[in-house]
Amino acid sequence: KITMPLIAAPIVKPAPVRSTGNTSHDGMAGIRVLIVDDEENVRASTAIALRSYGMQVEVADGMQQACDIACRLESEHTGLDALITDFRLRNNEDGITLVNDIRILIGRKIPAILVTGDTAPERVRRAQESGLRVLYKPVKIQHFADEIRVQISTQTESSAG
């Protein structure tokens, strides 16, 4: 049997969380983003990740649900700040048409990101010619956040001038 003297352990307070100089979350809180993807796990995981930036995230599985959400947000006067959509959706719907329809529906050019995993040359060309920012799968959440920040700040600058 070994005996040792009982010594009070010092109370250790956790170190305060310090900024690492990375301002990736700055200015992102409260931004309202709509994610449209026909794959539930993609919608859910992207939403969770963007919420960690403080964004308010809505999700839709296709054109009708996305339009309903956009209309609801506009009628509540909260509006929508950005849209992320997959290029290919169910029922032959596509993200390019969806972005254009929502922009017409709400009456303004909302920042939008088109996401695709397509490698077929005609689809890649169509995505690139859409005028939308295109990100290719897999996309890191940081890239979504950075692109949203850039598009919103560019839109704010152009509307202010």
N, C-alpha and C positions, 0 to 999 in steps of 0.2 A: 504494500500500500504506500503510495507516494502522497505526501502532503505538501502543499505550497501555500504561501501566505496569500490572502485575498487582497488584491489591490484594486481600488476603484479605477475603472477605465475612464479616460478623459472623454468628455462629451465633444463629439466632432460634428460641427455644423456643416451641411453640404455647401460646397462653394457656390456662389451665385452664378447663374448661367450668364456667360458673357457673350456678347456678339463676337462672332469670328470675323467680322468685317464683311460677312456675306449679307447683303441687304435683299436677298431673294424674296423675303416675305413682306418687305416694306411696301406700303401702298396697295397691298393686295386684299386687305380685309374689306369685306362688304361688296366686292365686285360680284355681280350676278352673272353666272355662266350657265348656259344650257348645253348639256352633253347629249348628243343623239347618236346612238349605236344600237344595232339590232341584237347585239350580244350582251346579255344581262351582266355577265361577269366583267366585261370591259367597262360598261356604264358604271357599275358599282365601284370597281377599284379606282377608276379615274375620279369619280365623285369623292370618294374618301380621301384620296391624295390631295385633290384641289381644296377640299374643306380644311385640310391641315394648314393651308396658306391663309385661312380666314375667309375664303371665298364662299359665297352663298351659291350652292349648286343645285340645279334641277336636272332631271334626267328624262329622256324620252326614247322610245324604241323605234320611232319612225316619224314620218311626215305629219300625220294627223295629230298625234300626241304633242309633237314639238310646236305645231301651230296653236294648239289649244293652250299650251303653257305660255307661249309668247303673248297671246291675246290676254290671258289672265294677268300676267305681270304688267302689261301695258294698262289694263283697266284698273289695276290696283295702284297705278302711278309709281310703281317701283321700277318698272322697265327691265330690260335685259342689257347687259353690258358687253357680252361676248358669247359666241357660239362655237362649239367644237362638234364637228360631225364626221362620221365615217363616210367615205366616198360611196361605197356600195351598201345599200340598205335592203331590207326585204321588199318583196312585191315589185321588183324593178324600180324602186325609188332610188334616188341618188342624192348625195350631199350637196352637189352644185345646185340642183333644182331646189332643194330644201332651203339653202341659204338665200337664194333669190326670192323664193316665195315668202320667207319670213321677213326679209327686208321690205318687200312690197306691203305685206300685211301690217307691219308696224310703222311704215313710212319713213324709215331711215336706214342708212348703211351701217349696220351693226358689224363690228369686227368679227371675223370668222376664220376658223382654221379647218381645213379639209385634211382628213387623215386617211391614208391608204396603204394597203399592203400589196396593191396591184403591181405587177411587173409587165403586164401586156403593154406593148408600145402604144397602142391606140388609147388605152385608158390613161397611161402616164401622160401622154400628150394632152388629152382632154383636161386632166387635172391641172396641168401646168398652164394651159391656155385659159383656164377659168377666171384668172385674175385673183383667185384666193390664195392665201398662204397655204402651201401644201407641206405636210410633215409625213414622213414615211415610217411605217411600223417596223420595229417597235419604237415607241416614242417615250422618252423619259419625261416624267411629270415636270421636272425643272424646265424642259423645253416648252411645254405647254404654258407654264407660268411666265417664262420669259417672253414668249410670243404674245400672250395676252397683254402683258405690261407694255410691250412695244406698240402693239396695235392701238391700245386705248390711249397711250400718251401721244401717239401720232395723230389720232383722231381729235383729241382734245386740242392739240396745237393747231391743227388745220381749221377747226371750228372757231378758235379764239382769234385767229388772224383774219 
